[in-house]
């Protein structure tokens, strides 16, 4: 019975409590401009409590990686979708 109460509490707590179990990520994808074909998707973990500033580092790394793949494989241009946090806005 005790485990059921704990499990119910964890399910009903706010979404930001997911940080108790795993680190949130910053992720996004890069697409071809002319045919909307996906080139590459990336995801980078961060944890602001353990490493302050890691969210900005993860966002920068996401954009740098997607820009690299877009320039390398985008035949007629590319566009980036994402590089946003899975935990929502702070």
Rosetta silent file (secondary structure, phi, psi, omega in degrees, C-alpha in Angstrom):
SEQUENCE: XXXXXXXXXXXXXXXXXXXXXXXXXXXXXXXXXXXXXXXXXXXXXXXXXXXXXXXXXXXXXXXXXXXXXXXXXXXXXXXXXXXXXXXXXX
SCORE:     score description
SCORE:     0.000 S_00000001
   1 L     0.000  -38.546 -179.331    0.000    0.000    0.000 S_00000001
   2 H   -61.882  -39.920  179.924    2.865    2.355    0.834 S_00000001
   3 H   -66.391  -36.011  177.720    4.348    1.880   -2.648 S_00000001
   4 H   -63.924  -39.571  178.611    1.016    2.700   -4.256 S_00000001
   5 H   -66.870  -43.898  178.949    0.865    5.995   -2.339 S_00000001
   6 H   -64.000  -44.791  179.355    4.427    6.902   -3.327 S_00000001
   7 H   -61.059  -43.693  178.754    3.786    5.990   -6.963 S_00000001
   8 H   -63.400  -40.998  177.488    0.586    8.069   -7.003 S_00000001
   9 H   -61.060  -43.815 -178.920    2.428   11.026   -5.477 S_00000001
  10 H   -66.658  -35.383  179.044    5.135   10.854   -8.133 S_00000001
  11 H   -69.415  -37.127 -174.157    2.586   10.694  -10.942 S_00000001
  12 H   -88.299   -6.011  179.546    0.629   13.684   -9.644 S_00000001
  13 L   -74.184  159.785 -178.193    3.602   15.982   -8.967 S_00000001
  14 L   -59.355  160.505 -175.047    4.372   18.804  -11.443 S_00000001
  15 H   -60.810  -32.175 -179.201    6.223   18.096  -14.681 S_00000001
  16 H   -66.287  -15.074  178.889    9.480   19.700  -13.469 S_00000001
  17 H   -71.217   -9.799  177.634    9.802   16.935  -10.886 S_00000001
  18 H   -61.479  -17.793  178.866   10.925   14.631  -13.716 S_00000001
  19 H   -65.708  -15.907  176.156   14.404   15.985  -13.034 S_00000001
  20 H   -64.593  -27.553 -171.820   14.484   13.640  -10.036 S_00000001
  21 L  -107.884  -34.515 -179.243   14.842   10.706  -12.403 S_00000001
  22 L  -151.381  159.108  177.833   16.612   11.953  -15.529 S_00000001
  23 L   -80.143  141.622  174.805   18.203   15.063  -16.938 S_00000001
  24 L   -69.748  165.161 -178.366   16.162   17.114  -19.409 S_00000001
  25 E  -128.082  159.544  170.019   17.449   17.479  -22.951 S_00000001
  26 E  -111.786  124.134 -176.645   17.684   20.099  -25.666 S_00000001
  27 E  -141.421  156.929  178.189   16.808   18.640  -29.044 S_00000001
  28 E  -167.751  176.258 -179.558   16.019   19.586  -32.591 S_00000001
  29 E  -135.270  156.131  173.987   16.170   18.532  -36.238 S_00000001
  30 E  -118.311  138.814 -174.416   17.443   19.986  -39.495 S_00000001
  31 E  -126.153  153.896  171.023   15.461   19.575  -42.741 S_00000001
  32 E   -64.786  143.069  180.000   16.010   20.082  -46.476 S_00000001
  33 L   -73.479  -41.571 -171.256   14.465   23.355  -47.653 S_00000001
  34 L   -82.251  -32.463 -177.159   13.005   22.148  -50.950 S_00000001
  35 L  -123.023    6.683  177.185   11.486   18.763  -50.043 S_00000001
  36 L    59.759   22.555  178.743   11.222   18.942  -46.223 S_00000001
  37 L   -77.190  135.794 -179.421   13.276   15.736  -45.888 S_00000001
  38 E   -70.756  131.471  177.461   14.876   15.238  -42.481 S_00000001
  39 E   -94.635  -51.578 -175.802   18.682   15.442  -42.545 S_00000001
  40 E  -161.880  145.086  171.923   19.587   14.870  -38.881 S_00000001
  41 E  -121.624  143.418  179.286   18.125   15.091  -35.356 S_00000001
  42 E  -134.135  160.098  177.028   20.172   15.633  -32.191 S_00000001
  43 E  -149.776  130.562 -178.592   19.525   15.715  -28.447 S_00000001
  44 E  -126.808  127.808  179.174   21.848   16.933  -25.687 S_00000001
  45 E   -76.961  154.346  173.911   21.257   16.470  -21.932 S_00000001
  46 L  -149.307  163.283  175.421   21.757   19.264  -19.408 S_00000001
  47 L  -151.197  103.514 -177.425   21.227   19.815  -15.684 S_00000001
  48 L   -66.363  -27.689  179.267   21.116   23.376  -14.378 S_00000001
  49 L   -71.383  -42.662 -179.301   21.226   22.217  -10.738 S_00000001
  50 L   -81.162  -35.797 -175.162   24.456   20.241  -11.135 S_00000001
  51 L  -137.831   88.324  179.693   26.072   22.460  -13.784 S_00000001
  52 L   -57.526  135.775 -177.708   24.776   26.056  -13.966 S_00000001
  53 L    91.926   -2.396 -177.204   24.837   27.331  -17.527 S_00000001
  54 H   -70.552  -24.869  176.292   24.516   23.867  -19.026 S_00000001
  55 H   -64.351  -47.517  178.677   21.197   24.769  -20.713 S_00000001
  56 H   -63.242  -39.041  178.009   22.858   27.506  -22.778 S_00000001
  57 H   -63.013  -42.802 -179.628   25.759   25.155  -23.590 S_00000001
  58 H   -66.456  -40.806  177.368   23.333   22.450  -24.756 S_00000001
  59 H   -62.752  -45.360 -179.655   21.367   24.956  -26.890 S_00000001
  60 H   -62.403  -43.796  179.747   24.573   26.285  -28.472 S_00000001
  61 H   -63.830  -39.127  178.287   25.845   22.764  -29.165 S_00000001
  62 H   -60.992  -51.404 -179.737   22.483   21.806  -30.700 S_00000001
  63 H   -63.521  -40.659  179.171   22.473   24.788  -33.097 S_00000001
  64 H   -61.967  -44.732 -179.044   26.148   24.303  -34.000 S_00000001
  65 H   -65.574  -45.568 -178.555   25.638   20.624  -34.813 S_00000001
  66 H   -67.811  -36.512  175.015   22.459   21.187  -36.823 S_00000001
  67 H   -63.664  -39.195  177.827   24.025   24.086  -38.750 S_00000001
  68 H   -59.437  -50.978 -179.206   26.992   21.839  -39.574 S_00000001
  69 H   -66.798  -35.069  178.055   24.753   19.092  -40.967 S_00000001
  70 H   -65.369  -44.009  177.995   22.571   21.621  -42.780 S_00000001
  71 H   -67.153  -35.737 -176.269   25.540   23.218  -44.542 S_00000001
  72 H   -76.721  -41.199 -172.330   27.062   19.828  -45.346 S_00000001
  73 H  -113.918   -6.899  178.811   23.959   17.954  -46.564 S_00000001
  74 L   -76.537  110.328 -174.327   21.411   20.663  -47.403 S_00000001
  75 L   -70.813  -44.933 -177.763   21.282   20.623  -51.207 S_00000001
  76 L  -128.290   42.273 -177.068   19.194   23.772  -51.741 S_00000001
  77 L   100.475  169.614 -177.505   19.189   25.247  -48.256 S_00000001
  78 E  -152.008  164.080  172.416   18.003   23.955  -44.901 S_00000001
  79 E  -140.871  148.117 -176.115   15.944   24.940  -41.876 S_00000001
  80 E  -105.419  132.890  176.629   16.266   24.048  -38.200 S_00000001
  81 E  -120.033  118.427  174.484   13.309   23.038  -36.074 S_00000001
  82 E   114.673 -130.899 -167.404   13.736   22.889  -32.339 S_00000001
  83 E    59.170   46.939  177.696   16.781   23.202  -30.095 S_00000001
  84 E  -120.166  158.115 -177.301   14.310   23.635  -27.257 S_00000001
  85 E   -76.637  141.552  176.575   14.274   22.112  -23.799 S_00000001
  86 L   -75.537  -15.475 -178.583   12.234   19.000  -23.085 S_00000001
  87 L   -90.902   -2.948 -178.644   11.506   20.400  -19.594 S_00000001
  88 L    87.430 -173.973 -177.289    9.791   23.527  -20.896 S_00000001
  89 L   -75.211  146.057  176.467   10.631   27.128  -20.096 S_00000001
  90 L   -89.196    0.000    0.000   12.406   27.993  -16.855 S_00000001
